[in-house]
Amino acid sequence: MKKQLTKAQEFCSKVKDLATCYNIPFFVVTEGASATFNKNSKAVANARKAHIQWEKAHKIDPNHDWEKDN
């Protein structure tokens, strides 16, 4: 059974779709969800790395993939 997306997850999913259309790397984070796709962007890599540290400090699994839950 698929779990319904939260508004944050739906937003991140739409950003991902848009970035895919333009074939650009991105990282987006909002309360409750984040999404990323990176292809050699140091800025995107740095943003995600910083967010991983924040997630670990707040006892959030940085490897959790909410897309696989849905």
PyRosetta script that sets phi, psi and omega in degrees:
from pyrosetta import init, pose_from_sequence

init()
pose = pose_from_sequence("MKKQLTKAQEFCSKVKDLATCYNIPFFVVTEGASATFNKNSKAVANARKAHIQWEKAHKIDPNHDWEKDN")
pose.set_psi(1, 128.5)
pose.set_omega(1, 179.8)
pose.set_phi(2, -80.0)
pose.set_psi(2, 140.1)
pose.set_omega(2, 177.3)
pose.set_phi(3, -85.5)
pose.set_psi(3, 140.3)
pose.set_omega(3, 179.0)
pose.set_phi(4, -70.2)
pose.set_psi(4, 137.4)
pose.set_omega(4, 178.9)
pose.set_phi(5, -67.5)
pose.set_psi(5, 141.9)
pose.set_omega(5, 171.3)
pose.set_phi(6, -76.0)
pose.set_psi(6, 167.3)
pose.set_omega(6, 178.0)
pose.set_phi(7, -61.1)
pose.set_psi(7, -38.3)
pose.set_omega(7, 179.0)
pose.set_phi(8, -63.8)
pose.set_psi(8, -43.2)
pose.set_omega(8, 179.1)
pose.set_phi(9, -66.6)
pose.set_psi(9, -40.6)
pose.set_omega(9, 177.8)
pose.set_phi(10, -62.1)
pose.set_psi(10, -42.6)
pose.set_omega(10, 177.5)
pose.set_phi(11, -59.7)
pose.set_psi(11, -49.8)
pose.set_omega(11, -179.3)
pose.set_phi(12, -61.4)
pose.set_psi(12, -37.9)
pose.set_omega(12, 179.1)
pose.set_phi(13, -63.8)
pose.set_psi(13, -40.7)
pose.set_omega(13, 178.6)
pose.set_phi(14, -67.8)
pose.set_psi(14, -38.3)
pose.set_omega(14, 176.0)
pose.set_phi(15, -62.2)
pose.set_psi(15, -42.9)
pose.set_omega(15, 179.5)
pose.set_phi(16, -61.5)
pose.set_psi(16, -43.8)
pose.set_omega(16, 178.4)
pose.set_phi(17, -61.0)
pose.set_psi(17, -43.7)
pose.set_omega(17, 179.9)
pose.set_phi(18, -64.3)
pose.set_psi(18, -45.0)
pose.set_omega(18, 179.3)
pose.set_phi(19, -63.3)
pose.set_psi(19, -36.1)
pose.set_omega(19, 177.5)
pose.set_phi(20, -63.7)
pose.set_psi(20, -40.7)
pose.set_omega(20, 178.4)
pose.set_phi(21, -59.2)
pose.set_psi(21, -36.6)
pose.set_omega(21, -178.7)
pose.set_phi(22, -93.9)
pose.set_psi(22, -5.8)
pose.set_omega(22, -178.4)
pose.set_phi(23, 53.7)
pose.set_psi(23, 51.6)
pose.set_omega(23, 179.7)
pose.set_phi(24, -122.5)
pose.set_psi(24, 145.1)
pose.set_omega(24, 176.1)
pose.set_phi(25, -71.1)
pose.set_psi(25, 149.7)
pose.set_omega(25, 179.4)
pose.set_phi(26, -157.1)
pose.set_psi(26, 162.7)
pose.set_omega(26, 168.2)
pose.set_phi(27, -144.0)
pose.set_psi(27, 127.5)
pose.set_omega(27, 178.5)
pose.set_phi(28, -131.6)
pose.set_psi(28, 141.1)
pose.set_omega(28, 177.1)
pose.set_phi(29, -138.8)
pose.set_psi(29, 140.3)
pose.set_omega(29, 175.5)
pose.set_phi(30, -143.8)
pose.set_psi(30, 172.1)
pose.set_omega(30, 179.3)
pose.set_phi(31, -63.3)
pose.set_psi(31, 110.8)
pose.set_omega(31, 175.9)
pose.set_phi(32, 105.2)
pose.set_psi(32, -8.4)
pose.set_omega(32, 179.8)
pose.set_phi(33, -167.1)
pose.set_psi(33, 157.5)
pose.set_omega(33, 172.2)
pose.set_phi(34, -148.6)
pose.set_psi(34, 162.1)
pose.set_omega(34, 178.1)
pose.set_phi(35, -150.4)
pose.set_psi(35, 151.8)
pose.set_omega(35, -179.6)
pose.set_phi(36, -153.1)
pose.set_psi(36, 151.3)
pose.set_omega(36, 168.3)
pose.set_phi(37, -148.7)
pose.set_psi(37, 126.4)
pose.set_omega(37, -176.8)
pose.set_phi(38, -133.6)
pose.set_psi(38, 136.9)
pose.set_omega(38, 176.1)
pose.set_phi(39, -136.6)
pose.set_psi(39, 84.0)
pose.set_omega(39, 174.4)
pose.set_phi(40, 68.8)
pose.set_psi(40, 26.1)
pose.set_omega(40, 176.0)
pose.set_phi(41, -99.7)
pose.set_psi(41, 116.0)
pose.set_omega(41, 179.1)
pose.set_phi(42, -65.9)
pose.set_psi(42, -35.7)
pose.set_omega(42, -179.7)
pose.set_phi(43, -65.5)
pose.set_psi(43, -45.2)
pose.set_omega(43, 179.3)
pose.set_phi(44, -65.3)
pose.set_psi(44, -43.4)
pose.set_omega(44, 178.8)
pose.set_phi(45, -60.4)
pose.set_psi(45, -42.2)
pose.set_omega(45, -179.9)
pose.set_phi(46, -66.0)
pose.set_psi(46, -41.5)
pose.set_omega(46, 179.4)
pose.set_phi(47, -63.5)
pose.set_psi(47, -44.4)
pose.set_omega(47, 179.6)
pose.set_phi(48, -66.3)
pose.set_psi(48, -40.3)
pose.set_omega(48, 178.8)
pose.set_phi(49, -60.2)
pose.set_psi(49, -43.8)
pose.set_omega(49, 178.3)
pose.set_phi(50, -63.4)
pose.set_psi(50, -38.8)
pose.set_omega(50, 180.0)
pose.set_phi(51, -68.8)
pose.set_psi(51, -36.6)
pose.set_omega(51, 176.1)
pose.set_phi(52, -59.1)
pose.set_psi(52, -43.3)
pose.set_omega(52, 178.6)
pose.set_phi(53, -62.4)
pose.set_psi(53, -41.8)
pose.set_omega(53, 178.6)
pose.set_phi(54, -63.4)
pose.set_psi(54, -44.5)
pose.set_omega(54, 179.7)
pose.set_phi(55, -60.2)
pose.set_psi(55, -46.4)
pose.set_omega(55, 179.6)
pose.set_phi(56, -61.0)
pose.set_psi(56, -41.6)
pose.set_omega(56, 179.8)
pose.set_phi(57, -64.0)
pose.set_psi(57, -24.7)
pose.set_omega(57, -179.2)
pose.set_phi(58, -106.3)
pose.set_psi(58, 17.6)
pose.set_omega(58, 176.3)
pose.set_phi(59, 57.6)
pose.set_psi(59, 40.8)
pose.set_omega(59, 175.7)
pose.set_phi(60, -109.9)
pose.set_psi(60, 135.2)
pose.set_omega(60, -179.6)
pose.set_phi(61, -72.2)
pose.set_psi(61, 112.0)
pose.set_omega(61, -178.9)
pose.set_phi(62, -70.9)
pose.set_psi(62, -11.0)
pose.set_omega(62, 179.7)
pose.set_phi(63, -98.9)
pose.set_psi(63, 0.2)
pose.set_omega(63, 179.6)
pose.set_phi(64, -65.5)
pose.set_psi(64, 134.2)
pose.set_omega(64, -179.0)
pose.set_phi(65, -118.7)
pose.set_psi(65, 95.9)
pose.set_omega(65, -177.8)
pose.set_phi(66, -64.6)
pose.set_psi(66, -22.5)
pose.set_omega(66, 177.8)
pose.set_phi(67, -65.9)
pose.set_psi(67, -32.8)
pose.set_omega(67, 179.1)
pose.set_phi(68, -72.5)
pose.set_psi(68, -21.9)
pose.set_omega(68, 178.0)
pose.set_phi(69, -76.1)
pose.set_psi(69, -15.5)
pose.set_omega(69, -174.3)
pose.set_phi(70, -113.6)
pose.dump_pdb("model.pdb")
